[in-house]
Amino acid sequence: MIKAIITLVFLLFSVNGYASGIVHLKDFSILSLTPTVDNIIFTFDRIDKYRFIMLNKDYWYIAAPGKIMSITTPLIPKGNVRRVLVRIIKGETRIFFKMNSDYQYKFHIVLSKNHHFLIVRVEKQNKIEMRKPFTVEKEAIRTKAHNVPVIVIDPGHGGKDPGAIGLFGLEEKNITLSIGKYVTYFLRKDGYRVYMTRTSDTYPTLADRVRLANRVKADVFVSIHANYAPTDRLKVKGLEVYFLNTTSDRRALELAARENGMSMSQIGYLNRIILSLIQTTKIKYSKILASDIYHYMLIYGRQVYKSYVGRGIKQAPFYVLVGTRCPSVLVETAFINNPSDATFLGKDRFRRALAKGIAKGIELFLKRVKISFAEPLGKNLKS
């Protein structure tokens, strides 16, 4: 029925185009940031006005007043959207959304040269989540009895997802787990409360990792990875530390696409809208965190690997950094398919040194920004 209506709208009104005042809906998608937060994204050729009508907190619609929207893309439910309906009522096309619970709604319009994006951010109102949280330890509830900072360490990939396959039989998932365990050891030794998104060869999804960080009210989130160079593997090597932001750098976008499990077109789409989804405060703190970790990783890494190269602090739209409410960075420790980097990644002494640098960088950040841990930083960085 929905497809029939969409086709009817398109056939009846596409002939007249702009002359008849038709607004063309060119694309539609739902981006799930966390289990309780979705972004419903409409891409128009132009949008002058729209109406939002909330029938109930779980049932609402949008429409372009006095206009017919020519819909040329399927409206497929996803995430917390249970059903999408299209109806022509009183000379306008209304798109109805049935949610699976009560939600709060926020709207953004993002304009680019050829497209106008309408982004509807939907967030579940009730704080009690419907399914049990992913956790690698017992129920991870944050206590503030001693005002101890909470840190989440995320060893990238795992289980069915080996990540990048490098030289000498190295798999990214094993490298990241080894480094992550050392980081956790060093931080716990210094009195910090630390959680890992995985402690063995398991596969938590990207959403699981974000969910855990927000569940324990993390003050810092660090995702650990090993880099890969599709070309020039003999030349490209060294350390990169990323924080969340948009970028025009193609290599950074390709890396984010690989880590996100997205195509380049999908990552480009995320990159265009990401500024409306994240907070400037979080970006500010994340950049400081990235700088501190980068500094100490080079210091400790070069004690073992004399020619360890620093490739800089960069920004990219990594999915795992979008949904976290605290300062978050992604560390690309070294290139797993570069002969020199891979040789040292295979050495326990070097992985331990990198972990020491990550831990020291986190500790410097926590001291430098003078966060009051009576209230977690993440509480004031709501998306």
TIFI-100481 format. One line per field, with one value per residue (C-alpha): residue number from 1; x, y, z; residue in one letter; chain. Coordinates in steps of 0.25 Angstrom, whole numbers. Example, Ala and Ser with C-alpha at 12.3 -4.5 7.8 and 13.67 -1.06 7.14 Angstrom:
// TIFI-100481
n: 1_2
u: 49_55
v: -18_-4
w: 31_29
res: A_S
chain: A_A
***
This chain:
// TIFI-100481
n: 1_2_3_4_5_6_7_8_9_10_11_12_13_14_15_16_17_18_19_20_21_22_23_24_25_26_27_28_29_30_31_32_33_34_35_36_37_38_39_40_41_42_43_44_45_46_47_48_49_50_51_52_53_54_55_56_57_58_59_60_61_62_63_64_65_66_67_68_69_70_71_72_73_74_75_76_77_78_79_80_81_82_83_84_85_86_87_88_89_90_91_92_93_94_95_96_97_98_99_100_101_102_103_104_105_106_107_108_109_110_111_112_113_114_115_116_117_118_119_120_121_122_123_124_125_126_127_128_129_130_131_132_133_134_135_136_137_138_139_140_141_142_143_144_145_146_147_148_149_150_151_152_153_154_155_156_157_158_159_160_161_162_163_164_165_166_167_168_169_170_171_172_173_174_175_176_177_178_179_180_181_182_183_184_185_186_187_188_189_190_191_192_193_194_195_196_197_198_199_200_201_202_203_204_205_206_207_208_209_210_211_212_213_214_215_216_217_218_219_220_221_222_223_224_225_226_227_228_229_230_231_232_233_234_235_236_237_238_239_240_241_242_243_244_245_246_247_248_249_250_251_252_253_254_255_256_257_258_259_260_261_262_263_264_265_266_267_268_269_270_271_272_273_274_275_276_277_278_279_280_281_282_283_284_285_286_287_288_289_290_291_292_293_294_295_296_297_298_299_300_301_302_303_304_305_306_307_308_309_310_311_312_313_314_315_316_317_318_319_320_321_322_323_324_325_326_327_328_329_330_331_332_333_334_335_336_337_338_339_340_341_342_343_344_345_346_347_348_349_350_351_352_353_354_355_356_357_358_359_360_361_362_363_364_365_366_367_368_369_370_371_372_373_374_375_376_377_378_379_380_381_382_383
u: 0_11_19_6_4_18_17_4_10_22_14_4_13_27_23_21_34_37_26_16_23_27_37_45_49_62_67_62_70_70_84_84_94_90_79_71_75_72_73_63_69_61_69_61_65_60_51_44_35_30_20_23_10_11_-1_4_19_20_12_15_16_23_17_20_9_1_11_12_25_30_36_46_52_47_43_48_46_59_64_53_44_33_25_25_12_10_-4_-9_-18_-24_-15_-2_6_8_19_14_24_20_31_33_32_30_41_46_48_58_59_71_72_85_88_98_100_91_83_75_75_64_69_59_66_58_62_54_48_49_62_60_65_57_68_80_92_104_115_127_127_115_105_113_107_115_117_123_126_141_139_147_148_142_149_145_155_150_159_155_148_148_141_136_142_157_159_171_180_195_209_214_200_196_181_176_167_178_187_176_172_186_189_175_178_191_184_174_184_192_180_174_188_187_173_164_151_153_143_147_137_143_153_154_152_137_130_122_115_118_105_109_122_115_104_114_121_108_103_115_115_129_138_147_145_157_156_169_172_183_184_185_190_183_195_209_210_225_225_212_214_213_203_190_180_166_155_141_138_135_147_149_162_159_168_162_148_153_158_145_137_146_144_129_127_121_122_129_115_110_121_121_106_109_121_111_101_110_112_97_99_110_114_125_128_131_139_148_151_153_163_171_170_175_187_191_190_198_209_211_210_221_230_228_227_240_247_245_243_253_247_233_226_216_206_197_184_173_158_148_133_135_122_127_131_117_108_117_114_128_141_145_156_161_175_182_194_202_201_199_204_216_228_235_222_217_230_228_213_217_226_219_229_225_210_212_220_208_198_207_206_191_189_198_191_178_183_189_176_168_177_179_164_161_148_139_136_125_117_122_127_118_106_108_111_97_95
v: 0_10_7_9_23_27_23_30_43_43_40_51_62_60_65_79_80_93_100_93_96_81_78_65_56_50_41_36_28_25_26_19_25_17_7_19_30_30_41_41_48_54_59_69_77_89_91_104_100_87_84_75_69_60_52_44_43_31_35_47_52_63_70_81_91_94_86_71_64_55_43_35_27_15_19_7_6_3_5_10_13_2_7_18_22_32_38_49_58_72_74_71_58_54_44_37_30_20_18_7_16_30_39_54_60_71_77_82_87_86_93_89_93_83_77_82_72_71_63_58_54_44_40_30_38_27_24_9_2_-10_-20_-23_-15_-21_-23_-31_-30_-31_-20_-8_3_15_19_32_28_33_42_32_35_25_21_11_4_-1_-11_-11_-22_-36_-50_-51_-38_-39_-25_-23_-35_-31_-37_-48_-54_-42_-39_-26_-31_-38_-26_-17_-26_-28_-13_-11_-20_-13_0_-5_-11_2_11_1_1_16_15_18_11_4_-4_-11_-13_-27_-35_-47_-51_-47_-37_-26_-17_-3_0_-9_-2_12_6_1_15_22_12_13_29_29_41_36_27_22_12_5_0_-4_4_-2_4_-1_5_9_0_1_16_19_16_22_27_34_39_43_51_53_63_65_64_66_57_45_36_39_37_23_19_23_16_3_4_7_-4_6_9_22_28_25_31_43_45_43_53_64_63_60_75_75_62_65_75_86_84_69_72_82_72_61_69_71_56_53_62_57_42_45_52_41_29_35_37_23_16_22_16_3_6_17_21_21_32_42_45_55_57_56_57_48_43_30_23_18_33_39_33_34_45_47_52_41_37_26_22_16_11_7_1_-14_-17_-8_-17_-8_-5_-19_-24_-16_-18_-33_-30_-30_-20_-10_-12_-10_3_8_4_12_24_23_22_34_42_39_42_56_59_56_65_76_79_79_71_71_56_58_60_52_61_52_57_71_66_61_59
w: 0_4_-9_-17_-10_-13_-27_-29_-23_-32_-44_-42_-38_-44_-57_-52_-43_-37_-45_-36_-24_-21_-11_-15_-4_-10_1_15_25_40_47_61_70_82_86_91_81_66_56_45_33_21_9_0_-12_-4_8_11_22_29_39_51_58_70_71_83_89_80_68_60_45_37_25_15_17_4_-4_-9_-6_-18_-11_-19_-8_1_15_23_38_46_60_69_58_57_45_34_27_15_14_5_14_10_-1_5_7_22_26_39_49_59_70_80_92_97_91_91_78_73_59_51_37_30_17_7_-8_-14_-2_10_21_32_43_54_67_75_89_98_110_120_126_128_116_111_109_118_115_109_119_120_136_146_145_143_151_154_169_173_187_185_173_165_150_141_128_117_109_96_89_74_66_72_71_56_53_52_47_38_35_35_33_41_44_52_54_58_69_76_76_81_92_97_98_104_115_118_118_128_137_138_141_151_158_159_165_154_151_138_129_116_105_103_111_102_87_86_77_83_73_72_78_90_92_92_101_112_112_115_124_134_132_126_128_117_105_97_85_81_67_58_45_30_18_5_-3_0_12_11_13_22_36_50_61_58_69_64_71_66_55_41_31_16_16_8_15_28_22_16_30_37_27_29_44_44_34_24_9_5_1_15_22_13_17_32_30_24_36_48_52_56_64_73_84_83_97_95_83_91_102_92_85_98_101_87_89_103_98_85_93_103_93_85_97_102_89_84_97_90_75_72_59_63_55_59_48_56_63_53_52_46_47_55_59_72_76_72_82_95_104_109_103_93_84_75_74_62_69_56_42_44_29_29_31_42_50_49_54_67_68_69_81_95_100_90_92_107_104_96_107_117_108_106_121_124_114_120_134_129_123_135_143_133_131_145_144_157_158_167_154_142_131_122_129_123_109_106_91
res: M_I_K_A_I_I_T_L_V_F_L_L_F_S_V_N_G_Y_A_S_G_I_V_H_L_K_D_F_S_I_L_S_L_T_P_T_V_D_N_I_I_F_T_F_D_R_I_D_K_Y_R_F_I_M_L_N_K_D_Y_W_Y_I_A_A_P_G_K_I_M_S_I_T_T_P_L_I_P_K_G_N_V_R_R_V_L_V_R_I_I_K_G_E_T_R_I_F_F_K_M_N_S_D_Y_Q_Y_K_F_H_I_V_L_S_K_N_H_H_F_L_I_V_R_V_E_K_Q_N_K_I_E_M_R_K_P_F_T_V_E_K_E_A_I_R_T_K_A_H_N_V_P_V_I_V_I_D_P_G_H_G_G_K_D_P_G_A_I_G_L_F_G_L_E_E_K_N_I_T_L_S_I_G_K_Y_V_T_Y_F_L_R_K_D_G_Y_R_V_Y_M_T_R_T_S_D_T_Y_P_T_L_A_D_R_V_R_L_A_N_R_V_K_A_D_V_F_V_S_I_H_A_N_Y_A_P_T_D_R_L_K_V_K_G_L_E_V_Y_F_L_N_T_T_S_D_R_R_A_L_E_L_A_A_R_E_N_G_M_S_M_S_Q_I_G_Y_L_N_R_I_I_L_S_L_I_Q_T_T_K_I_K_Y_S_K_I_L_A_S_D_I_Y_H_Y_M_L_I_Y_G_R_Q_V_Y_K_S_Y_V_G_R_G_I_K_Q_A_P_F_Y_V_L_V_G_T_R_C_P_S_V_L_V_E_T_A_F_I_N_N_P_S_D_A_T_F_L_G_K_D_R_F_R_R_A_L_A_K_G_I_A_K_G_I_E_L_F_L_K_R_V_K_I_S_F_A_E_P_L_G_K_N_L_K_S
chain: A_A_A_A_A_A_A_A_A_A_A_A_A_A_A_A_A_A_A_A_A_A_A_A_A_A_A_A_A_A_A_A_A_A_A_A_A_A_A_A_A_A_A_A_A_A_A_A_A_A_A_A_A_A_A_A_A_A_A_A_A_A_A_A_A_A_A_A_A_A_A_A_A_A_A_A_A_A_A_A_A_A_A_A_A_A_A_A_A_A_A_A_A_A_A_A_A_A_A_A_A_A_A_A_A_A_A_A_A_A_A_A_A_A_A_A_A_A_A_A_A_A_A_A_A_A_A_A_A_A_A_A_A_A_A_A_A_A_A_A_A_A_A_A_A_A_A_A_A_A_A_A_A_A_A_A_A_A_A_A_A_A_A_A_A_A_A_A_A_A_A_A_A_A_A_A_A_A_A_A_A_A_A_A_A_A_A_A_A_A_A_A_A_A_A_A_A_A_A_A_A_A_A_A_A_A_A_A_A_A_A_A_A_A_A_A_A_A_A_A_A_A_A_A_A_A_A_A_A_A_A_A_A_A_A_A_A_A_A_A_A_A_A_A_A_A_A_A_A_A_A_A_A_A_A_A_A_A_A_A_A_A_A_A_A_A_A_A_A_A_A_A_A_A_A_A_A_A_A_A_A_A_A_A_A_A_A_A_A_A_A_A_A_A_A_A_A_A_A_A_A_A_A_A_A_A_A_A_A_A_A_A_A_A_A_A_A_A_A_A_A_A_A_A_A_A_A_A_A_A_A_A_A_A_A_A_A_A_A_A_A_A_A_A_A_A_A_A_A_A_A_A_A_A_A_A_A_A_A_A_A_A_A_A_A_A_A_A_A_A_A_A_A_A_A_A_A_A_A_A_A_A_A
***
